[in-house]
């Protein structure tokens, strides 16, 4: 679609008949009558394609000229953000001799920054680089943030890169060892997944232990443990990039505070939670509408009331101790803990209940067992984490499934896939990965 309308553009007769002449004249008044030659017939490149053009450009080159005349060196391009907010997080740049760490936002046109309302959005306060395919017609819109105009900074014409995307030559991210014979190394794959899965579980246990210790400054013994469990549960309900906000909600309403309101029923807790979170910036990108924050706040409200019921926590612990024999019953128990028919709050789906079992119950009870020296409970937590039937995978596990022979469909393997992708595949750290080393040994003469 052309970005410029000549001053002598003709208005079709049928447009005049529909009363569109005034609208077209208004558009023409806002456009330059004689656009520069470099802006002639700018195509509307989809923003998703601009993101992929940038990813390919960064793989080919690390230094880019800025719109203000400086040079930006990309030390680390960041991690793609699957949620709301900037397109890449955790990027490291070197700009005019200074090392900057922050986020990168991508647009088709430079003025899209203001058009999309990023100026006053706190989610974009850490952006250190704005990448646009085409420049603004006016002066740079972001004087405090470095800007790269891809149409001017690329080493080869952007149309050729775009053509590669349109032809399907750029594929979704896959581990670099794809096609290196890794499918024949089943035992090595299983060993690597076990190692990284165990490391991921240790981090989850450490988080649970830190939470318990922090709450012990305010409460004693079992009460601190319950509050820590409440906080960890909140993070699980905040999946999709809202973990920190849900943890903040749990800190605002600990179980001791909820117990004062519980006598008024679940409906009152739901109302209070929704009122408290009004105006919070919950991420929506990558989250299905049925799983948006409002629904999960309601379910977490009912879950919080369930935590206060007499014997509920002890029943939960009994299910965990029973091992694989009662895993299905545990999933059903967790699912029903978030349902309240009077308030119209539905139960958790079985897949979400499994995620809570793996990410909350298993590490929490393992952390509690380590503090109490309860070997049986520690073993039960390990079994729950590794042997629970896995929920459907995400985009990371699906990427690995395309090139690795996964040993089984258990939760431990799924967690290992996520850890393997995050730690090694996404940053191409093949030299530090057992699978990568084995593949290099195979292909290196």
HELIX and SHEET records of a PDB file:
HELIX    1   1 UNK A   13  UNK A   17  1                                   5    
HELIX    2   2 UNK A   21  UNK A   29  1                                   9    
HELIX    3   3 UNK A   37  UNK A   39  5                                   3    
HELIX    4   4 UNK A   47  UNK A   60  1                                  14    
HELIX    5   5 UNK A  112  UNK A  115  1                                   4    
HELIX    6   6 UNK A  122  UNK A  124  5                                   3    
HELIX    7   7 UNK A  150  UNK A  153  1                                   4    
HELIX    8   8 UNK A  158  UNK A  166  1                                   9    
HELIX    9   9 UNK A  182  UNK A  184  5                                   3    
HELIX   10  10 UNK A  186  UNK A  215  1                                  30    
HELIX   11  11 UNK A  221  UNK A  237  1                                  17    
HELIX   12  12 UNK A  243  UNK A  252  1                                  10    
HELIX   13  13 UNK A  255  UNK A  261  1                                   7    
HELIX   14  14 UNK A  262  UNK A  264  5                                   3    
HELIX   15  15 UNK A  266  UNK A  276  1                                  11    
HELIX   16  16 UNK A  289  UNK A  291  5                                   3    
HELIX   17  17 UNK A  293  UNK A  307  1                                  15    
HELIX   18  18 UNK A  312  UNK A  321  1                                  10    
HELIX   19  19 UNK A  323  UNK A  326  5                                   4    
HELIX   20  20 UNK A  327  UNK A  336  1                                  10    
HELIX   21  21 UNK A  350  UNK A  356  1                                   7    
HELIX   22  22 UNK A  357  UNK A  361  3                                   5    
HELIX   23  23 UNK A  362  UNK A  372  1                                  11    
HELIX   24  24 UNK A  375  UNK A  387  1                                  13    
HELIX   25  25 UNK A  395  UNK A  401  1                                   7    
HELIX   26  26 UNK A  411  UNK A  420  1                                  10    
HELIX   27  27 UNK A  421  UNK A  425  3                                   5    
HELIX   28  28 UNK A  430  UNK A  432  5                                   3    
HELIX   29  29 UNK A  434  UNK A  443  1                                  10    
SHEET    1   A 4 UNK A  63  UNK A  65  0                                        
SHEET    2   A 4 UNK A  71  UNK A  76 -1                                        
SHEET    3   A 4 UNK A  88  UNK A  95 -1                                        
SHEET    4   A 4 UNK A  79  UNK A  80 -1                                        
SHEET    1   B 6 UNK A  63  UNK A  65  0                                        
SHEET    2   B 6 UNK A  71  UNK A  76 -1                                        
SHEET    3   B 6 UNK A  88  UNK A  95 -1                                        
SHEET    4   B 6 UNK A  98  UNK A 109 -1                                        
SHEET    5   B 6 UNK A 127  UNK A 134  1                                        
SHEET    6   B 6 UNK A 146  UNK A 149  1                                        
END                                                                             
